[in-house]
Every structure is written in structure tokens, then in C-alpha cells.
Amino acid sequence: MAISKQSAHQRRELLAKASLFSKLSDRELDALVQVSRIEKLRARQELCHKGDPGSQVYLISKGRLKATTTSAEGGEVVFSIMAPGEVCGELALLCGGRRTATITAIDDAELIVLDRREFLPFLRAHPEAAIKLLEALAERQLRLSELVEDTTFLNLPARLAKKLVSLSRSYGTETSDGIRIDLKLSQSELGDLVATTRESINKQIKTWSEEGLVSMKNGLVTIHRIGDLEALAGFVGD
């Protein structure tokens, strides 16, 4: 992981745009900048591993990261995909100092790093930021609960359709062919997101491609008939 020489001014701008720090005064932002630093990750590079000691919290300023856990048999489950403006690594600071998930860069990423000794006093002094952090944690818990329910009650086509519709709402771009999901993921990573194997994803994408429902090229999925996919996912009238 490389340390960037990004200017204090650039770090200040990035912090000011994040909802967690949006209500800080200019003076408070300047103080936070002085105790922060920027680190870079290459695509697929691991930021931290589950069980590692953790004393830093990270604000994503560029790129996207995924939080995962691995079973004893080697299977991987993706808890969440995190985008610019989101905070990660905070659970280790709040729940005993050990990382609760492995965090890996999906693409090239930049992170603003704050150490525990600066972050915890900041939360105590700014209850509105602590509330925003709790909201983010609650949202992640809801996503995890939803994943468990979907894996238990939905078959693979419904789970995959639901995940693709959700990704299209966060990362979708309208094109002449349909909605392209601008988040590059391998078939293995798609499998991780819906708790199945790469082979099962390959088979399902091939079937849908033959039906003209979706297609996948160079890691990017394009949804050609969003209404049909929403119906398959159970989003009719959503």
C-alpha cells in the first residue's frame, strides 16, 4: 500500500464532501487534515484481513472496495461494496480492535486514513457524525440480513436478478443497448455477491444472454430488459 503525497488542500476538499464530516467548520476540517494521510491501493490489493489488529479508519476518496469473509472450506461471502464517501474499518475501532472482515480494492483506490487516537475524540466531539456512522453501520447490517434471507429463500436466478438490479441502481449508465453496470466484476466476484460458484454464474449469464435479457463483456454487465429482470427479482411496483 503506497502513501500518496496528495496536498493538504486536496485532502480537505475530500473530507468536506463526505457526509460524516460535512458539518465541520473550516477550522475543524483544517485540524482533521493535519492528522490524516492518504494511502493508495491497486486493484485487487488487500487493505486488511479479517482478524488483523486495527487502529485506523478509512474514508474512501476514490475507487471501490469490498468487504468479505471466508469460510473454513474457502468459500467467500461479500458483505458489502463500498464507494467514494463511505467509511470502512471503523468496526475494529468500536468492537475490540480486530478487523471483522477482509477489505479488498475492486479497482485502484485512494483512502484518507485517520488513526484511532484522532477518530474517537472526533466522534465524541461531534455527535452528529457519530449518528451518521451509526446509520451507515445499520444499513450494512440490513444488507447482511437481506443476503442471509435471499440465500435461504430465493433461488439463484432470483438472487442474481435482485443483485444486478440493485447494482444498476447504484452504478448503472443508460446506453443504446440498455443499462450498463459500471462496476467491473468477474464471474467469481458475482458469485461471491450472491453466495454461489463461478460456474453457476457463468451458466446463468449464458442463459440470460441467449434470451436477450443481459450480457457480460470484459467484466461489465449490461441489462437489456430491465423490466423483465425487475420482475424476476420481485421488484414489480417497487
N, C-alpha and C positions, 0 to 999 in steps of 0.2 A: 504494500500500500504506500503510495507516494504522497509526500506532503507538498501542497501547492504553495506558491508564493503570491497567491492572489492578494490584492491590496485590501487594506482595512476598509476602504470606501466600498469596494465590491461586496465584502462580507456584510457590511452594514445594510446595504440595499437588499441582500438576500434575506437577512434576518427580519427586516421590516416588512417583507412581503409574506412571511409565514404567519398564519393565524395565531400561533402560540405566542408570538412576540409583537403582534400588530398594535397593541395598545401601549407599548412602551414609549416614553418620552425620548427626545433626541439624546438627552444626557444618559439615560439608562441604556439606550442602544449602543452608544459610544463605549460605555463601561463593559457591556457584554462582548463587544467586538474585541476589546483588549485582552480578554481571557479565552477567546476562541481561536480556532485554527481551521484550515481547510485541508482535507485529505481526499485523494483520488483513488478510485478503483477501476480496474479494467473489467470489461465484460466477462462474466463468469467467475470473477475473483471473489473469494470469500472474505467478508468483513469480520465475522466472528463465528465461532462454533458453539453449538449447544453445550452447556456445562462449563464453558470457559468463564473465568472471573471477568466481571465487567465493571468498569468505573467511569465509562464515558457514555454520553448520549449523543445521538447524531441527528442533524437536520438535513434532509436530502435537498440539495440545491440543483442538482442535475442528474438525469438518468433515473432508472427504476431498479428497485431491489425486491427480492422475495425472501420471505421468512418461512423456513421449513423445519420439519423434524423427521427423523429416520427411525424405523422400527429395528428390532434386533435382527430381523431377517433381511434388512437392507432396503425395505420399501420406504419411499419418501412421500410425505404429505405436505402440500403447500398451504400454510396458514393464511398468507396474505401477499399481495403485490402492492408495494408502496411507491408512490410517485413524488415528484418535487413538492416541497412544502410540508411533507409529513415527517414526523419524528419517529426514530426507531432506536432500540437499545435501552429504552427507559425502564423496562421491567426489571432488568438486572439491578438498577439503582434502587427500585422501590420494593423488590421482593427478595432481598438477601444476597445480592452481589454475584449471582451466577446467571449466565445467559440462558434464557428459556427456549431459544430457537437458534438455528443456524441461519445467518443472513448472507445472501449472495447477490452480487450485482447481475442484473439481467443484461444491461448494456453499460457502456462507460458511464461512470457516475462521479459526482463530486459531493462531498459531505462537509457540513460545518460541525466541528467537534467541540463539545463542552464537557469538561471534567465534572465529576460528582461534587467536588468542593465548591464549584460555582453554580451548578444547576439546582441543587437542593435549596440553597439560600434564595435563589431566584424564585423558585416556586413558593416559598414561604412569604416572600415579599410581594408576590403578585398572584393573589388567589384567582383572578380571572384566567390567568394562564394555566393554573392547576386544574380549573374546571374544564378548559378546552382539552387538556391532556386526558382527563377522565373520560370525556366524550369520545376521544379517539380510541381509548382502550375499550370502552363499551362497544363501539362499532366493530372493533376487531373480534371481540367475544361473540357478538351476534353473527359475524361471518363464520366463525369457527363452529358455532352451534348449528348454523344452517348447513355447513358442509357435512356434519355428522348426520343430520336428518336426511339430507339428499342422498348420501351414500347408503343409508339404511332403507329408504323408502322409494327412491327413484331408480329406474333402470338407466343404463349408460346413455342411450340416445337422449333421454330427457335431461340427465345431468349435464351432458356436454352441450346440449342446446341452451340450457339455462346459463351455463358459464360463458358461452360465446355471446349470447345476448347481453349479459352483464358487461363483458369486456367491450362490446361495441358501443355501449352507452358511455363508457369511460374513455375509450381510445379510438372510437370509430371516426372514419372520414368518408364522406359521400364521394363516390366515384361513378363513372359511367357504367361500371359493372355491378355496382351495389355498394355495400358498406364495408370498407376495408378496415380491419382492426390493426392499427399502427402500433402493435406490440409484438416484437419478433419472439416467437416461442417455438421450440422444437416439439415434435410429436411426443417425446418423452416428458417434456415440461407440461404440455397439455394434459397428458395422462396423470401427472402429479397433481394437477389442479382439481381433477375430478376422481382421484383415487382409483386409477386403473392403469393398465400397461400401455406401452408404446404401440404394441401390436394391435390392441383393441382400438386405439385412436386411429391408427392407420386404416384399419378395416372400415370404421365408421365414416371417416372423412372420404374414403374412396367411394363408399355407397352414396353419400350425400352429393359428392361431385358428379357421379353418374346421373343422379336425379336433378342436377342443376340447382341444388339448394345452397351449397357452399363450395369453395375451392381453397386450396392452400398452395402457396408458391413462395419459396425462399423464406419460410418461417412466418409468412403473413397470411392470415385467413381473411377471405372476402365472403361476406354473406350476400347471396344473390336474391334471396327471397326472405326478407326479414320477418314478414308477417307469418309465414309458414313456420319459421324457426321459433318465433314467439309462441305460437300455438302449441308446438311440440314441447316447449319449455313450461307451458302453463301460465304464460303471461297475457293471455287474451283479456282485454279490458283493463290491463294494468296501467 
